[in-house]
């Protein structure tokens, strides 16, 4: 049953108002939160120095385990004064949350996990946007693979849907970004791998609010993606990406906000052609018995 056009317009206007109000609250909250210049995770991005990358153990202030290409890009942030960077970054995080949560932004911001994403300034909200846009622009998955790494389990969406071209684009884009630094600074890649292994042996990947081994969460993510791919449920991808985080802290749930946007935009990903409809389309036209129509 279709809604009355007037009701439909009223609902769209209500959604717009709620989104604007929630977004304004989120941005204001971000500005106030950044004023004390805490923004713990964002400071690590601002303070990156490739020459000393991966020397700080995971969990220490300003420690980072993103891949070398990201470290080189983030090192450019240091040209911006820290107070300015803290404010701009926090506002961008708030805007990313608004895009994903839409009319649910205000209630989302009133929860500790989403508010913490703004006050800490991690890249979870951006990862949610990348996972969403990456369903249409697969090259964007390179940024997920080169930062959090294991949330790249979301690429199995393409595998289960047999979208090999999209998978190839994602992997090729990752290689294009990685190879130059692999040639210029191979020792940095060695240190990165060693740091990842050290964090794994230290149990870092089984900490956070869901203190279970990473392989368990990845297994659940694979099942979710398999079911979602078969049913055209693109909204499961951000959930799988969230489960794939190396360490799942509460503010990591910000990624899952992208599921709200995808659920409200079901046509963002083309529907999968199932075997039955494809067989029907390929079948020859049935022979019609009876008098022929006029020429």
Buried (B, 14 or more C-beta within 10 A) or exposed (E): EEEEEEEEEEEEEEBEEBBEEBBBBBBEBBBEBBEEEEBEBBBBBBBBEBEEBBEBEBEEEBBBBBBBBBBBBBBEBBEEEBEEBBBBBBBBBBBBBBBBBBBBBBEBBEEEBBBBBBBBBBBBBBBBBBBBBBBEBBBBBBBBBBBBBBBBBBBBBBBBBEBEEBBEBBBEBBEEBBEEBBEEBEEBBEBBEEBBEBBBEEEBBBBBEBEEEBEEBBEBBBEBBBEBBEEBBBBBBBBBBBBBBBBBBBBBBBBBBBBBBBBEEEEBBEEBEEEEEEEEEEEEEEEEEEEEEEE
